[in-house]
Amino acid sequence: MHTYTNDLINETSPYLLQHAHNPVDWKPWNKETLALAKKENKPILVSIGYSSCHWCHVMEHESFEDTLVARFMNEHFINIKVDREERPDVDNVYMSAVELMTGRAGGWPLNAIALPDGRPIWGGTYFPKEDWMNSLEQVATAFKDNPNTLVEFADKLASGIKTRDIVTPNPNKPKFEEELVISSLSTWSTYWDLQEGGIDRAPKFMMPNNYQFLLRYGHQTKDSTILNYVYTTLDKIAYGGIQDHIGGGFARYSTDKKWHVPHFEKMLYDNAQLVSLYSDAYLLTQKELYKETVYQTLNFIAREMTTEEGGFYSALDADSLTPEGELEEGAYYVWTAATLKTLLKEEYDLFASYYNINDFGQWENDTYVLIRTDADADFAKEHGISLVDLKQKRAQWKEVLLRFRESNKEKPRLDDKILTSWNGLMTKGYIDAYRVFNDQKFLNIALKNASFMVDHMIRKDGGLYRNYKNGKGAINGYLEDYASTIDAFIALFEVTADTFWLEKAKQLTDYTFTHFQNKENNMFFFTSDEDTDLISRNIAYIDKVIPASNSMMAKNIFTLSHYYLDKTYTQTAATMLNNMQPEIDNSPTAFSNWLDLYLNYTKPYYEIVIVGINATEVLKELNTHYIPNKLIATSTKESAQEIFEGRYLENETLIYVCVNNACKLPVRTISEALELIKL
């Protein structure tokens, strides 16, 4: 009889390592494990989660640390643990299976059982120990007594999974009309929470891309209703307990409608996209709250989420140890009134009023999650102090409480793997912050990360690794890794004028055409043609908390088509967007990034080319204006790049404003250029 062992100790994922000492004989997802299941003719038990997942920890403690449960699992199954952040491809297949089987949205932990060939036959999310054991016994019995019935079911389910993400080519020629956007917004706006911001339900996810699109559309159409809704949302998120008011950074979502009590895990991807959103919102409004939010978030990223090499870590856990040694959600972030009084002394009353240490801010067990309700100017006026004094006091409060928290509370566990796609989003956040605030340290950090990506995440064959840990890259990259990296590199070119980054973006894009494109509909598969372990290749096209990899790629390809005058790029971007037209109106929140691209076709889209000895200074002046419907190309010298050809004039700095490569006469000042730009 085969003797199994828990092999996770050899992995690098923090989530897998958390399970390395379970009595369950966990294996990683790889060819060897899949071959073992076929050889032993045992069903595969796939358990999927991530390091900061609260209910994953609960199920581990209840079931996977139990020797009797482990003995049954080891006897009847080949047990595979998967970090969904490392292997979103595996997660997608089994999530699709569970959602098809249960008829409802899935979540994590995600647990599925598959035939030895990997085709799923059963699944669900979190199970209490007794329910878990009952389910395993039933499946094991069915596999032993009625294997043919399970095979028939697996065949049908596999067919369902393969057809779930099919994108049918749109037979109509691309024709993009603003009526679709107007209709989508009419549907979408019925769900808006105009008092607290976000969607009118709980839990509330921040969905940064939704508000990037709405900010742009509201600005371009001068729609004050839309803009006010966006500002309300951004204000309430910044005031809410979902933001860590002491240490900076945002948690993943709010459990209530007022953005107060979060699910306390902090994810890199949320913070990255919120930096971009609040930066652009500041550019349009000059609202100090938005600038403070950007700086506080980036201070958190620099302090807690950045490696010496310049990479960015993935997440901080929701749970941390209490003084009694128990893992408890939010323990690191919540406060008691007694502790605050001891630390803040005579400042306590003002602090308590500012952060609602009262019924409004109370959570559970006499603890409080800090939440604001007033703008600084209103609060200062109400309490008879100057705005300057209030800001000084707030800085002092934060310093005292952060010092106490770091020295007296057990920090949440850090997921220290470096994921390519999330690093691309964070680099883009830093670039956007630099573009808006002209703070050189933001650009320096962005350049350091981008150089790290080039040195460690791009393979010799031109493809990307998915992750990096312990000095080496691993796992073949997914489309989302390419999409966010390309986006970041294009943005880096726009602020530095260094064509190295534009060329890298093009090289990565061309790699995706070779290894990811579906020739039948011009969309892109989530996995490379080199990845063959899964029962299906899906096409990710629905925008979620992170925009869909296909919508990001479509925008990248659209932008590159203007830089390189490439007809294949032009046709591909238009075809991809056209394929989405029948879907958008049904669920606009799930297509906000597509809608943002849609505006490039229904409104003027500008190529702004700045060429000459003072191009860098002119660019910085241009970047003080919110112009979402443009791309920028800057050069201080003559360049062979298509977009600069024939435009350099010695001892002059000229600004060309073009639409679809048709240009107005060049001008010399930003004010003149702005007159040529319509929303």
C-alpha positions as CSV (number, residue, x, y, z in Angstrom):
1,M,0.0,0.0,0.0
2,H,1.3,3.5,-0.9
3,T,2.6,5.5,2.0
4,Y,1.7,9.2,1.7
5,T,3.3,12.2,3.3
6,N,2.4,15.9,3.5
7,D,4.5,17.4,0.8
8,L,3.6,21.1,1.4
9,I,6.7,21.8,3.4
10,N,8.6,22.0,0.1
11,E,6.3,24.8,-1.3
12,T,6.8,28.5,-1.1
13,S,3.2,29.7,-0.8
14,P,2.5,31.0,2.7
15,Y,-1.0,29.4,2.4
16,L,0.4,26.0,1.5
17,L,3.0,26.3,4.2
18,Q,0.2,27.0,6.8
19,H,-1.0,23.5,6.0
20,A,2.4,21.8,5.9
21,H,2.0,20.2,9.4
22,N,-1.6,19.0,9.0
23,P,-2.0,15.2,9.5
24,V,-3.7,15.3,6.0
25,D,-1.2,14.1,3.4
26,W,-1.5,17.2,1.3
27,K,0.1,17.4,-2.2
28,P,0.6,20.5,-4.4
29,W,-1.1,20.7,-7.7
30,N,1.4,19.4,-10.2
31,K,1.9,16.8,-12.9
32,E,3.3,14.3,-10.4
33,T,0.3,14.5,-8.1
34,L,-2.2,14.2,-11.0
35,A,-0.3,11.2,-12.3
36,L,-0.4,9.6,-8.8
37,A,-4.2,9.9,-8.7
38,K,-4.5,8.0,-12.0
39,K,-1.9,5.4,-11.0
40,E,-3.7,4.7,-7.6
41,N,-7.2,5.2,-9.2
42,K,-8.2,7.4,-6.3
43,P,-10.5,10.4,-6.5
44,I,-8.8,13.8,-6.1
45,L,-9.8,16.1,-3.2
46,V,-9.0,19.7,-4.1
47,S,-9.1,22.2,-1.3
48,I,-8.6,25.8,-2.4
49,G,-8.0,28.9,-0.3
50,Y,-5.6,31.8,0.4
51,S,-3.5,32.9,3.3
52,S,-5.7,35.7,4.6
53,C,-9.0,33.7,4.3
54,H,-10.7,33.6,7.7
55,W,-13.0,30.6,7.1
56,C,-10.1,28.7,5.5
57,H,-8.4,28.9,8.9
58,V,-11.6,27.8,10.7
59,M,-12.0,24.8,8.5
60,E,-8.3,23.9,8.9
61,H,-8.6,24.0,12.7
62,E,-11.9,22.0,12.8
63,S,-11.2,19.4,10.1
64,F,-7.7,19.3,8.6
65,E,-5.9,19.3,12.0
66,D,-8.2,16.4,13.2
67,T,-6.4,13.1,13.0
68,L,-9.6,11.0,12.4
69,V,-10.7,13.3,9.6
70,A,-7.2,13.2,8.1
71,R,-7.1,9.4,8.3
72,F,-10.2,9.1,6.3
73,M,-9.1,11.7,3.7
74,N,-5.7,10.0,3.3
75,E,-7.3,6.5,2.9
76,H,-9.8,7.5,0.3
77,F,-8.5,10.5,-1.6
78,I,-5.4,12.1,-3.2
79,N,-5.5,15.4,-1.3
80,I,-4.4,18.6,-3.1
81,K,-4.0,22.0,-1.5
82,V,-4.2,25.0,-3.8
83,D,-3.4,28.6,-3.2
84,R,-6.0,30.4,-5.4
85,E,-3.7,33.4,-5.8
86,E,-0.9,31.3,-7.2
87,R,-3.2,29.2,-9.3
88,P,-6.3,31.1,-10.4
89,D,-6.6,28.7,-13.3
90,V,-7.2,25.8,-11.0
91,D,-9.5,27.9,-8.8
92,N,-11.6,28.9,-11.8
93,V,-12.3,25.4,-13.0
94,Y,-13.4,24.1,-9.6
95,M,-15.2,27.3,-8.7
96,S,-17.2,27.0,-12.0
97,A,-18.0,23.4,-11.1
98,V,-19.2,24.2,-7.6
99,E,-21.3,27.1,-8.9
100,L,-22.9,24.9,-11.6
101,M,-23.6,22.1,-9.0
102,T,-25.0,24.3,-6.3
103,G,-26.7,27.0,-8.4
104,R,-25.2,29.8,-6.3
105,A,-22.1,31.9,-6.1
106,G,-19.1,30.2,-4.6
107,G,-16.4,31.4,-2.1
108,W,-13.5,30.2,-0.1
109,P,-12.5,27.8,1.2
110,L,-13.5,26.0,-2.0
111,N,-13.6,22.2,-1.7
112,A,-14.2,19.8,-4.6
113,I,-13.8,16.2,-5.3
114,A,-12.8,15.0,-8.8
115,L,-12.3,11.8,-10.6
116,P,-8.7,10.6,-10.9
117,D,-8.5,12.5,-14.3
118,G,-9.4,15.8,-12.6
119,R,-13.0,16.1,-13.8
120,P,-15.1,17.3,-10.8
121,I,-18.0,15.4,-9.3
122,W,-18.8,17.1,-6.0
123,G,-18.0,20.3,-4.2
124,G,-18.9,23.2,-1.9
125,T,-17.3,25.9,0.3
126,Y,-17.0,25.8,4.1
127,F,-18.2,22.7,5.9
128,P,-18.4,22.1,9.7
129,K,-16.5,18.9,10.6
130,E,-19.6,16.6,10.9
131,D,-21.0,17.7,7.5
132,W,-17.5,17.4,5.9
133,M,-17.1,13.8,7.1
134,N,-20.7,12.8,6.0
135,S,-20.0,14.2,2.5
136,L,-16.7,12.5,2.1
137,E,-18.1,9.2,3.2
138,Q,-20.9,9.5,0.7
139,V,-18.6,10.4,-2.2
140,A,-16.1,7.6,-1.3
141,T,-18.9,5.1,-1.2
142,A,-20.3,6.3,-4.5
143,F,-16.9,6.1,-6.1
144,K,-16.5,2.5,-4.9
145,D,-20.0,1.2,-5.7
146,N,-21.2,3.4,-8.6
147,P,-18.2,4.7,-10.5
148,N,-20.0,4.7,-13.9
149,T,-22.7,7.0,-12.5
150,L,-20.0,9.5,-11.4
151,V,-18.3,9.3,-14.8
152,E,-21.6,10.2,-16.5
153,F,-22.1,13.1,-14.2
154,A,-18.5,14.3,-14.6
155,D,-18.9,14.2,-18.4
156,K,-22.0,16.5,-18.2
157,L,-20.4,18.8,-15.7
158,A,-17.2,19.1,-17.7
159,S,-19.3,20.1,-20.8
160,G,-21.0,22.7,-18.7
161,I,-17.7,24.1,-17.5
162,K,-16.4,24.3,-21.0
163,T,-19.4,26.2,-22.3
164,R,-19.7,28.6,-19.3
165,D,-17.2,31.2,-20.5
166,I,-17.7,30.9,-24.2
167,V,-17.7,34.3,-26.0
168,T,-19.7,34.2,-29.2
169,P,-18.2,36.4,-31.9
170,N,-20.5,39.3,-32.6
171,P,-21.7,38.9,-36.2
172,N,-22.4,42.6,-36.6
173,K,-19.7,45.0,-37.6
174,P,-18.3,47.1,-34.7
175,K,-20.6,50.1,-34.2
176,F,-20.3,51.9,-30.9
177,E,-23.0,54.3,-29.8
178,E,-23.5,56.3,-26.6
179,E,-27.0,55.0,-26.2
180,L,-25.6,51.8,-24.8
181,V,-23.7,53.7,-22.1
182,I,-26.8,55.8,-21.2
183,S,-28.9,52.7,-21.0
184,S,-26.4,50.9,-18.9
185,L,-26.2,53.8,-16.5
186,S,-29.9,53.9,-16.2
187,T,-30.0,50.3,-15.0
188,W,-26.9,50.7,-12.8
189,S,-28.0,53.9,-11.0
190,T,-31.1,52.1,-9.5
191,Y,-28.7,50.2,-7.3
192,W,-26.7,53.2,-6.0
193,D,-26.6,54.1,-2.3
194,L,-26.7,57.9,-2.6
195,Q,-26.3,58.4,1.2
196,E,-23.4,56.0,2.0
197,G,-21.9,55.5,-1.5
198,G,-21.3,52.2,-3.2
199,I,-24.1,49.8,-4.1
200,D,-27.1,49.8,-1.8
201,R,-26.5,46.5,0.0
202,A,-24.1,44.8,2.4
203,P,-21.5,43.5,2.3
204,K,-19.9,46.4,0.3
205,F,-16.9,45.9,-2.0
206,M,-15.0,49.0,-3.1
207,M,-14.8,48.1,-6.8
208,P,-12.3,50.8,-7.8
209,N,-12.8,50.4,-11.5
210,N,-16.5,51.1,-11.3
211,Y,-15.7,54.6,-9.9
212,Q,-12.8,55.2,-12.3
213,F,-15.3,54.8,-15.2
214,L,-18.0,56.9,-13.4
215,L,-15.5,59.6,-12.6
216,R,-14.5,59.8,-16.2
217,Y,-18.0,59.7,-17.6
218,G,-19.4,62.2,-15.1
219,H,-16.6,64.6,-16.0
220,Q,-16.9,64.1,-19.8
221,T,-20.7,64.6,-19.7
222,K,-20.6,67.3,-16.9
223,D,-23.1,65.1,-15.0
224,S,-23.2,66.4,-11.5
225,T,-25.4,63.6,-10.2
226,I,-22.9,61.0,-11.2
227,L,-19.9,63.0,-9.9
228,N,-21.6,63.6,-6.6
229,Y,-22.3,59.9,-6.2
230,V,-18.6,59.1,-6.9
231,Y,-17.4,61.8,-4.4
232,T,-19.9,60.5,-1.8
233,T,-18.6,57.0,-2.3
234,L,-14.9,58.1,-2.0
235,D,-15.6,60.2,1.0
236,K,-17.4,57.5,2.9
237,I,-14.8,54.9,2.1
238,A,-12.0,57.2,3.3
239,Y,-14.0,58.0,6.4
240,G,-15.0,54.4,7.1
241,G,-13.5,51.7,9.2
242,I,-12.6,49.9,6.0
243,Q,-9.6,52.2,6.0
244,D,-7.0,51.6,8.7
245,H,-6.9,55.2,10.1
246,I,-3.8,54.5,12.2
247,G,-1.6,52.6,9.8
248,G,-3.0,53.3,6.4
249,G,-4.3,50.9,3.8
250,F,-7.7,49.4,3.1
251,A,-9.3,46.1,4.1
252,R,-11.0,44.0,1.4
253,Y,-14.7,44.8,2.0
254,S,-17.1,46.2,4.5
255,T,-19.6,43.9,6.3
256,D,-22.1,46.7,6.6
257,K,-23.6,49.5,4.5
258,K,-21.7,52.4,6.1
259,W,-18.2,51.1,5.3
260,H,-17.6,50.6,9.1
261,V,-16.6,47.1,10.1
262,P,-14.4,45.5,7.5
263,H,-13.3,41.9,6.7
264,F,-9.9,42.9,8.0
265,E,-7.6,41.3,5.5
266,K,-5.6,43.8,3.4
267,M,-5.0,42.9,-0.2
268,L,-2.4,44.5,-2.4
269,Y,-4.7,44.7,-5.4
270,D,-7.4,46.8,-3.6
271,N,-4.8,49.3,-2.3
272,A,-3.1,49.6,-5.7
273,Q,-6.3,50.4,-7.5
274,L,-7.6,52.8,-4.8
275,V,-4.3,54.8,-5.0
276,S,-5.0,55.3,-8.8
277,L,-8.7,56.2,-8.1
278,Y,-8.0,58.7,-5.3
279,S,-5.2,60.2,-7.3
280,D,-7.4,60.9,-10.3
281,A,-10.2,62.1,-8.0
282,Y,-7.8,64.6,-6.4
283,L,-6.7,65.8,-9.8
284,L,-10.3,66.7,-10.6
285,T,-11.4,68.1,-7.2
286,Q,-8.2,69.2,-5.4
287,K,-9.8,67.7,-2.3
288,E,-7.2,67.3,0.5
289,L,-8.9,64.1,1.9
290,Y,-8.1,62.3,-1.4
291,K,-4.5,63.4,-1.3
292,E,-4.1,62.3,2.4
293,T,-5.7,59.0,1.5
294,V,-3.2,58.4,-1.3
295,Y,-0.2,59.3,0.9
296,Q,-1.4,57.3,3.9
297,T,-2.0,54.2,1.7
298,L,1.4,54.4,0.0
299,N,3.1,54.9,3.4
300,F,1.5,51.6,4.4
301,I,2.6,49.9,1.3
302,A,6.2,51.1,1.7
303,R,6.3,50.2,5.4
304,E,4.6,46.8,5.4
305,M,4.2,45.4,1.8
306,T,7.5,46.2,0.0
307,T,10.7,44.1,-0.3
308,E,14.2,45.4,-0.4
309,E,14.4,44.3,-4.1
310,G,11.4,46.4,-4.9
311,G,8.7,43.8,-5.2
312,F,5.3,44.0,-3.4
313,Y,3.9,41.4,-1.1
314,S,0.4,40.0,-1.5
315,A,-1.7,40.4,1.6
316,L,-2.0,40.8,5.4
317,D,-4.3,38.3,7.2
318,A,-7.6,39.2,8.7
319,D,-6.8,37.3,11.9
320,S,-4.2,38.0,14.5
321,L,-3.4,36.7,18.0
322,T,-5.2,38.2,21.0
323,P,-3.4,38.7,24.3
324,E,-4.8,35.3,25.3
325,G,-3.1,33.6,22.3
326,E,-6.3,33.1,20.3
327,L,-6.5,33.9,16.6
328,E,-9.3,36.5,16.2
329,E,-10.4,38.5,13.2
330,G,-9.5,42.2,13.5
331,A,-7.7,41.8,16.9
332,Y,-4.8,44.0,15.6
333,Y,-7.0,46.8,14.4
334,V,-9.7,47.3,17.0
335,W,-9.5,49.4,20.2
336,T,-11.1,49.5,23.7
337,A,-12.0,52.8,25.2
338,A,-9.9,52.0,28.2
339,T,-6.7,51.5,26.1
340,L,-7.4,54.7,24.2
341,K,-7.8,56.7,27.4
342,T,-4.6,55.4,28.8
343,L,-2.6,56.2,25.7
344,L,-4.2,59.5,24.7
345,K,-4.8,61.0,28.1
346,E,-6.3,64.5,27.9
347,E,-6.5,64.1,24.1
348,Y,-9.0,61.2,24.4
349,D,-12.2,63.2,24.3
350,L,-11.4,65.0,21.1
351,F,-10.1,61.8,19.5
352,A,-13.3,60.0,20.6
353,S,-15.4,62.6,19.0
354,Y,-13.3,62.6,15.8
355,Y,-13.3,58.7,15.4
356,N,-16.7,58.0,17.0
357,I,-15.7,56.0,20.1
358,N,-19.4,55.8,20.8
359,D,-22.4,53.7,19.8
360,F,-21.9,54.6,16.2
361,G,-18.3,53.3,16.2
362,Q,-18.8,50.3,18.5
363,W,-18.3,46.8,17.1
364,E,-18.4,43.9,19.5
365,N,-17.1,42.9,22.9
366,D,-16.7,46.5,23.8
367,T,-14.3,47.2,21.0
368,Y,-14.4,50.0,18.5
369,V,-13.5,50.3,14.8
370,L,-12.4,53.8,14.1
371,I,-14.8,55.7,11.7
372,R,-15.1,59.3,10.8
373,T,-18.3,61.2,10.0
374,D,-17.2,64.8,9.5
375,A,-14.9,66.7,7.1
376,D,-11.9,68.2,8.9
377,A,-13.0,71.8,8.3
378,D,-16.5,71.1,9.9
379,F,-15.0,69.2,12.8
380,A,-12.4,71.9,13.5
381,K,-15.1,74.6,13.4
382,E,-17.4,72.7,15.7
383,H,-14.7,72.1,18.3
384,G,-13.2,75.6,18.1
385,I,-9.7,74.7,16.9
386,S,-7.8,75.6,13.8
387,L,-7.5,73.2,10.9
388,V,-3.7,73.2,11.3
389,D,-4.0,72.3,15.0
390,L,-6.4,69.4,14.1
391,K,-4.1,68.0,11.6
392,Q,-1.2,68.2,14.0
393,K,-3.2,66.4,16.7
394,R,-4.3,63.7,14.3
395,A,-0.7,63.1,13.3
396,Q,0.2,62.8,17.0
397,W,-2.7,60.4,17.7
398,K,-1.6,58.2,14.9
399,E,2.0,58.2,15.9
400,V,1.1,57.2,19.5
401,L,-1.4,54.5,18.5
402,L,0.8,53.0,15.7
403,R,3.8,52.8,18.1
404,F,1.6,51.0,20.7
405,R,0.1,48.7,18.1
406,E,3.4,47.6,16.6
407,S,5.1,47.0,19.9
408,N,2.2,45.5,21.9
409,K,-0.1,43.6,19.5
410,E,0.7,40.5,17.5
411,K,0.9,41.5,13.8
412,P,-1.3,39.8,11.3
413,R,0.4,37.1,9.2
414,L,2.0,38.4,6.0
415,D,1.5,36.6,2.7
416,D,5.0,37.3,1.3
417,K,4.7,35.8,-2.2
418,I,5.1,38.3,-5.0
419,L,2.4,38.0,-7.7
420,T,3.1,39.6,-11.1
421,S,-0.4,40.8,-11.8
422,W,-0.8,42.5,-8.5
423,N,2.7,44.0,-8.7
424,G,1.7,45.5,-12.1
425,L,-1.4,47.1,-10.4
426,M,0.7,48.5,-7.6
427,T,3.3,49.9,-9.9
428,K,0.5,51.6,-11.9
429,G,-0.8,53.0,-8.6
430,Y,2.6,54.6,-7.9
431,I,2.8,55.9,-11.4
432,D,-0.6,57.5,-11.1
433,A,0.3,59.1,-7.8
434,Y,3.5,60.5,-9.4
435,R,1.6,61.8,-12.4
436,V,-0.8,63.7,-10.1
437,F,1.3,64.8,-7.2
438,N,4.7,65.1,-9.0
439,D,6.4,63.5,-6.0
440,Q,9.7,62.0,-7.2
441,K,9.8,59.2,-4.6
442,F,6.6,57.7,-6.1
443,L,8.3,57.5,-9.5
444,N,11.5,56.0,-8.0
445,I,9.5,53.2,-6.3
446,A,7.6,52.5,-9.6
447,L,10.9,52.3,-11.5
448,K,12.4,50.0,-9.0
449,N,9.5,47.6,-9.1
450,A,9.3,47.7,-12.9
451,S,13.1,46.9,-13.1
452,F,12.5,44.1,-10.6
453,M,9.8,42.7,-12.9
454,V,12.1,42.9,-15.9
455,D,15.0,41.2,-14.1
456,H,13.0,38.5,-12.2
457,M,9.6,38.0,-13.7
458,I,10.2,38.0,-17.5
459,R,11.7,34.7,-18.7
460,K,14.3,34.3,-21.4
461,D,11.6,33.2,-23.9
462,G,9.8,36.6,-23.3
463,G,7.0,35.1,-21.2
464,L,6.1,36.0,-17.6
465,Y,6.3,34.0,-14.4
466,R,3.3,34.2,-12.2
467,N,5.1,34.6,-8.8
468,Y,8.4,35.1,-7.2
469,K,9.6,33.8,-3.8
470,N,13.0,32.9,-2.3
471,G,14.9,34.5,-5.1
472,K,13.2,32.8,-8.1
473,G,10.2,33.0,-10.3
474,A,7.8,30.1,-10.7
475,I,4.5,29.1,-12.4
476,N,3.8,30.1,-16.0
477,G,2.1,33.5,-16.1
478,Y,-1.6,34.0,-16.8
479,L,-3.3,36.6,-19.0
480,E,-3.9,38.9,-16.0
481,D,-0.1,38.9,-15.3
482,Y,0.5,40.2,-18.8
483,A,-2.5,42.6,-18.8
484,S,-1.5,44.5,-15.6
485,T,2.2,44.5,-16.4
486,I,1.6,45.9,-19.9
487,D,-0.7,48.6,-18.5
488,A,2.0,49.6,-16.0
489,F,4.8,49.7,-18.6
490,I,2.7,51.9,-20.9
491,A,1.9,54.2,-18.0
492,L,5.6,54.3,-17.2
493,F,6.5,55.3,-20.7
494,E,3.9,58.1,-20.5
495,V,5.5,59.7,-17.5
496,T,9.2,59.1,-18.3
497,A,9.3,59.3,-22.1
498,D,11.6,56.2,-21.9
499,T,10.7,54.1,-25.0
500,F,12.2,51.0,-23.3
501,W,9.0,50.6,-21.3
502,L,6.8,51.0,-24.4
503,E,8.8,48.4,-26.3
504,K,8.6,46.0,-23.4
505,A,4.8,46.5,-23.3
506,K,4.7,45.7,-27.0
507,Q,6.9,42.6,-26.7
508,L,4.6,41.2,-23.9
509,T,1.5,42.0,-25.9
510,D,2.9,40.2,-29.0
511,Y,3.7,37.2,-26.7
512,T,0.0,37.1,-25.7
513,F,-1.1,37.1,-29.3
514,T,1.1,34.0,-29.9
515,H,0.2,32.0,-26.7
516,F,-3.1,33.2,-25.4
517,Q,-5.3,34.4,-28.3
518,N,-8.4,32.6,-29.4
519,K,-8.4,33.0,-33.1
520,E,-12.2,32.2,-33.4
521,N,-13.3,35.3,-31.5
522,N,-10.2,37.4,-31.0
523,M,-10.5,37.2,-27.2
524,F,-7.7,35.8,-25.1
525,F,-7.6,32.7,-23.0
526,F,-6.7,33.0,-19.3
527,T,-4.1,30.3,-19.6
528,S,-1.2,29.9,-22.1
529,D,-1.3,27.3,-24.8
530,E,1.7,25.8,-22.9
531,D,-0.6,24.9,-19.9
532,T,-2.4,21.6,-20.5
533,D,-3.2,20.2,-17.1
534,L,-6.8,21.5,-16.8
535,I,-10.0,20.2,-18.3
536,S,-10.8,23.6,-20.0
537,R,-9.3,27.0,-21.0
538,N,-11.6,29.8,-19.9
539,I,-11.9,33.4,-21.2
540,A,-12.1,35.9,-18.3
541,Y,-14.2,38.8,-19.5
542,I,-16.3,39.9,-16.5
543,D,-14.9,42.8,-14.5
544,K,-14.8,42.1,-10.8
545,V,-12.8,43.7,-8.0
546,I,-9.9,43.5,-10.4
547,P,-11.0,44.2,-14.0
548,A,-11.2,41.2,-16.3
549,S,-7.9,40.3,-18.0
550,N,-9.6,40.6,-21.4
551,S,-10.9,44.1,-20.8
552,M,-7.4,45.2,-19.6
553,M,-5.9,43.6,-22.7
554,A,-8.4,45.3,-25.0
555,K,-7.5,48.7,-23.5
556,N,-3.8,47.9,-23.8
557,I,-4.1,46.9,-27.4
558,F,-6.2,49.9,-28.2
559,T,-3.5,52.2,-26.7
560,L,-0.6,50.4,-28.5
561,S,-2.5,50.6,-31.8
562,H,-2.1,54.4,-31.5
563,Y,1.5,54.3,-30.6
564,Y,2.5,51.8,-33.3
565,L,-0.2,52.4,-36.0
566,D,-0.8,48.7,-36.0
567,K,-3.9,47.6,-37.9
568,T,-4.0,44.2,-36.2
569,Y,-4.1,45.9,-32.8
570,T,-6.8,48.3,-34.0
571,Q,-9.0,45.5,-35.3
572,T,-8.5,43.3,-32.3
573,A,-9.4,45.9,-29.7
574,A,-12.6,46.8,-31.7
575,T,-13.6,43.2,-32.2
576,M,-13.1,42.4,-28.5
577,L,-15.2,45.3,-27.4
578,N,-17.8,44.5,-30.1
579,N,-18.1,41.0,-28.7
580,M,-19.1,42.4,-25.3
581,Q,-21.9,44.7,-26.6
582,P,-24.7,42.2,-26.1
583,E,-23.6,41.6,-22.5
584,I,-22.9,45.1,-21.2
585,D,-26.4,46.4,-20.8
586,N,-27.5,43.4,-18.6
587,S,-24.9,44.0,-15.9
588,P,-23.0,47.2,-16.3
589,T,-21.1,46.9,-12.9
590,A,-19.5,43.7,-14.4
591,F,-18.4,45.6,-17.5
592,S,-17.2,48.9,-16.2
593,N,-13.7,48.6,-17.6
594,W,-15.2,47.7,-21.0
595,L,-17.4,50.8,-20.7
596,D,-14.3,52.9,-20.1
597,L,-12.9,51.6,-23.3
598,Y,-16.3,52.1,-25.0
599,L,-16.0,55.9,-24.3
600,N,-12.8,55.9,-26.4
601,Y,-15.0,55.1,-29.4
602,T,-18.0,57.3,-28.6
603,K,-16.2,60.4,-27.5
604,P,-13.1,62.1,-28.9
605,Y,-9.9,60.3,-27.9
606,Y,-6.7,62.4,-28.1
607,E,-3.1,61.6,-28.9
608,I,-1.1,64.3,-27.3
609,V,2.5,64.3,-28.6
610,I,5.0,66.6,-26.9
611,V,8.4,67.0,-28.7
612,G,11.3,69.2,-27.9
613,I,13.9,70.3,-25.4
614,N,11.4,71.3,-22.8
615,A,9.0,68.4,-23.3
616,T,9.5,67.1,-19.8
617,E,8.4,70.4,-18.1
618,V,5.4,70.7,-20.5
619,L,4.4,67.2,-19.7
620,K,4.3,67.9,-15.9
621,E,2.1,71.0,-16.6
622,L,-0.2,68.9,-18.7
623,N,-0.5,66.3,-16.0
624,T,-2.0,68.9,-13.6
625,H,-5.2,68.5,-15.7
626,Y,-7.6,65.6,-15.5
627,I,-7.9,64.4,-19.2
628,P,-9.0,60.7,-19.1
629,N,-9.6,60.5,-22.9
630,K,-6.0,60.7,-24.0
631,L,-2.7,59.1,-24.4
632,I,0.6,60.9,-24.1
633,A,3.9,60.5,-26.0
634,T,6.8,62.7,-25.1
635,S,10.3,63.0,-26.5
636,T,13.1,65.5,-25.8
637,K,14.9,64.5,-29.0
638,E,14.3,63.3,-32.5
639,S,12.9,59.8,-32.5
640,A,12.2,57.0,-35.1
641,Q,9.1,55.9,-33.1
642,E,6.1,56.1,-35.4
643,I,4.2,58.5,-33.3
644,F,7.1,61.0,-33.2
645,E,8.1,60.8,-36.9
646,G,8.6,64.2,-38.5
647,R,7.6,66.2,-35.5
648,Y,10.9,67.2,-33.9
649,L,12.0,70.8,-34.5
650,E,15.4,71.8,-33.1
651,N,15.3,74.4,-30.3
652,E,11.5,74.2,-30.1
653,T,9.0,72.4,-27.9
654,L,5.8,71.6,-29.8
655,I,2.5,70.1,-28.7
656,Y,0.5,68.1,-31.2
657,V,-3.1,67.3,-30.4
658,C,-4.4,64.5,-32.7
659,V,-7.5,62.4,-33.1
660,N,-7.1,59.1,-35.0
661,N,-3.8,60.3,-36.3
662,A,-5.3,63.5,-37.7
663,C,-3.5,66.4,-36.1
664,K,-4.2,70.1,-35.5
665,L,-1.4,72.5,-36.1
666,P,1.2,72.2,-33.3
667,V,1.0,74.7,-30.5
668,R,3.5,75.8,-27.9
669,T,1.6,76.1,-24.6
670,I,-0.6,73.9,-22.5
671,S,-3.4,76.5,-22.5
672,E,-3.4,76.5,-26.3
673,A,-3.5,72.6,-26.3
674,L,-6.3,72.5,-23.8
675,E,-8.4,74.7,-26.2
676,L,-8.1,71.9,-28.8
677,I,-9.2,69.2,-26.4
678,K,-12.9,68.6,-25.9
679,L,-14.4,66.2,-23.3
